[in-house]
Amino acid sequence: CAQDPCPFRPINKAKYDDHRGVPFVTAASLLTPGCAEQASVAPLVASTQLVVDRYIRPMTRGSGRSLALTMNQGRPLRCTAFVTHIWSEPFAEFLDTLHTSLDSRDAVFLSCFSIDQNSRTEPRLDSGILDCRSLPSFQAMRQAGKLVIAMDRDFKLLSRVWCDLEIAK
């Protein structure tokens, strides 16, 4: 790990070990002369994709439910705010955007939390035409009174067709 202490190391023997069986070593221990691995050490920046892969998928695997439904069993919330964003943005920056853009009473639809990340939901073909209206994200957009566009610092969001569809809704 490039940081010591490692920010992704399990705390108090957490159920989900971020290192996934890979032995933990510090970057400093690789700085010995002639160590080939030192060239491959790079900081791990948490993105939405990393959060989904390391936390959400393992936590919900086999449940057939999204993280939101897993956490709100018996009391699912009606979406009042829909957020479009890219999964490569640093997660801390994304959370800062949400913190400043949303009201504490908003029931937020984030695809990473609100859609089962262990299954694939494909849009229907209706007479050979792609029909996205059946997708959970489009259903949530229809009921949300607020659309939050979490623009990343490099404006990559605008190059993502799916995000463009959400904005054009």
Solvent accessible surface area in square Angstrom, and as a share of the most:
residue,aa,sasa,rsa
1,C,45,0.27
2,A,44,0.34
3,Q,89,0.39
4,D,109,0.56
5,P,117,0.73
6,C,11,0.06
7,P,75,0.47
8,F,29,0.12
9,R,124,0.45
10,P,45,0.29
11,I,132,0.67
12,N,140,0.72
13,K,192,0.82
14,A,49,0.38
15,K,172,0.73
16,Y,58,0.22
17,D,56,0.29
18,D,8,0.04
19,H,37,0.16
20,R,110,0.40
21,G,71,0.69
22,V,99,0.57
23,P,109,0.69
24,F,51,0.21
25,V,71,0.41
26,T,30,0.17
27,A,20,0.15
28,A,72,0.56
29,S,63,0.41
30,L,32,0.16
31,L,117,0.58
32,T,77,0.45
33,P,135,0.85
34,G,82,0.79
35,C,26,0.16
36,A,89,0.69
37,E,98,0.44
38,Q,69,0.31
39,A,97,0.76
40,S,91,0.59
41,V,53,0.30
42,A,72,0.56
43,P,94,0.59
44,L,79,0.39
45,V,93,0.54
46,A,29,0.23
47,S,18,0.12
48,T,0,0.00
49,Q,70,0.31
50,L,22,0.11
51,V,20,0.11
52,V,0,0.00
53,D,64,0.33
54,R,51,0.19
55,Y,66,0.25
56,I,3,0.01
57,R,67,0.24
58,P,28,0.17
59,M,85,0.38
60,T,1,0.01
61,R,153,0.56
62,G,80,0.77
63,S,43,0.28
64,G,62,0.59
65,R,85,0.31
66,S,5,0.03
67,L,17,0.09
68,A,31,0.24
69,L,82,0.41
70,T,43,0.25
71,M,132,0.59
72,N,32,0.16
73,Q,108,0.48
74,G,83,0.80
75,R,152,0.55
76,P,88,0.55
77,L,118,0.59
78,R,173,0.63
79,C,14,0.08
80,T,61,0.35
81,A,0,0.00
82,F,3,0.01
83,V,3,0.02
84,T,1,0.00
85,H,12,0.05
86,I,7,0.04
87,W,62,0.22
88,S,73,0.47
89,E,8,0.04
90,P,41,0.26
91,F,26,0.11
92,A,71,0.55
93,E,48,0.22
94,F,0,0.00
95,L,79,0.40
96,D,94,0.49
97,T,37,0.22
98,L,19,0.09
99,H,155,0.69
100,T,113,0.66
101,S,46,0.30
102,L,38,0.19
103,D,58,0.30
104,S,116,0.75
105,R,201,0.74
106,D,32,0.16
107,A,17,0.13
108,V,53,0.31
109,F,18,0.08
110,L,10,0.05
111,S,27,0.17
112,C,0,0.00
113,F,53,0.22
114,S,25,0.16
115,I,37,0.19
116,D,24,0.12
117,Q,26,0.11
118,N,55,0.28
119,S,60,0.38
120,R,205,0.75
121,T,70,0.41
122,E,100,0.45
123,P,32,0.20
124,R,136,0.50
125,L,130,0.64
126,D,71,0.37
127,S,110,0.71
128,G,65,0.62
129,I,124,0.63
130,L,104,0.52
131,D,9,0.05
132,C,20,0.12
133,R,148,0.54
134,S,32,0.20
135,L,10,0.05
136,P,46,0.29
137,S,4,0.03
138,F,26,0.11
139,Q,83,0.37
140,A,7,0.06
141,M,3,0.01
142,R,138,0.50
143,Q,76,0.34
144,A,16,0.13
145,G,81,0.78
146,K,74,0.31
147,L,71,0.35
148,V,13,0.07
149,I,69,0.35
150,A,0,0.00
151,M,66,0.29
152,D,8,0.04
153,R,170,0.62
154,D,89,0.46
155,F,125,0.52
156,K,106,0.45
157,L,0,0.00
158,L,94,0.47
159,S,88,0.57
160,R,137,0.50
161,V,110,0.63
162,W,98,0.35
163,C,7,0.04
164,D,56,0.29
165,L,71,0.35
166,E,9,0.04
167,I,57,0.29
168,A,83,0.65
169,K,123,0.52
